[in-house]
Amino acid sequence: MSDDIEIKMSPLCRSIEKDGKTVRVEIFEDDKGGWLLEVYDEFNNSTAWEDPFETDADALFEIEATIREEGIDCLIGPVDGGAF
């Protein structure tokens, strides 16, 4: 038996650029049929949504709405990745 778990990535994963800043959007299936959303900034800081989405399209809609309403800066962390 293998303990390797294959992660199913959504074809909707992409980079989004706004105001000269870019984030990488990763959407992947959880082990219960839901879709998880995690966003990485240029410094490799991540922002992850705790609750799964019903579809990968719902997850993409959420990140696009977040960027539109709050701005891309809400997803950009410190340059040092929060190191002390």
N, C-alpha and C positions, 0 to 999 in steps of 0.2 A: 504494500500500500504506500502511496505517496501522500505526503502532507502538503504538497505544492497546491496552492490555490490559484486558479487562473482568473485574473481580473478582466472583466469584460468592459472595455472602454467604449464610450459612445462615439459614433462618427461625428457628433456635434462638438467635440473638443476643438478648441481653437485659441488663437491669440486675439485679444481685443486691444486696440490702441485708441487713446483719446487724450487730447491735450499734450501730445508728445510723450505719453507714458504708455507702457504696454503691460498687460497681465496675461498670464496663460491660464485658460479655463480647462479644467479636467472634470469630466463627468463620467462616472463609472457605476456599474450595477453593484448593489449590495447583495448579500446572500439570501435576501427575502423578496427579490423582484423589484425593489425600489431603486432609485437612482440618487447617488451622492454627488455633491458639488464641492469642489475645492479649487481655489484660485491662488496662483503663485505670482508674486511680483518679480521685478527684475533683480531683487536681492535675495530671492528664494524664500521670502517670508510667505507663509500660507494663511489663508482664511478659509475655514471649512464651515459649511452649514451642518448643523447637528441632525436635523430631521431629513429623511429621504423624500424625494419627489416621486410622484406617480410615474412620470415619464422623463426621458432625457430632455425632451423639448420644454417641459415645465422648468427644469433646472436652468436651461439656457435662457428662457424668458426671465427668470428671477435675476440672474446676473446682469442681463441687459437692462432690466428695470432699475436695479441697484445703481449701476453706473450712471444711468440717465437721471435718476432722482437725487443721488447723494454725491455723485462725481467719482471719478476713478481714484482720487486720492484716498478715499476711505479704505481702499484695498492695498495701499502702498505702506509698507512697514519701514523700520529703520534700516539704514545702509548696512549696519553691522549684524543684521538679523537678530537683534535683541541681546547680543552677547554683552556680558558685564566687563 
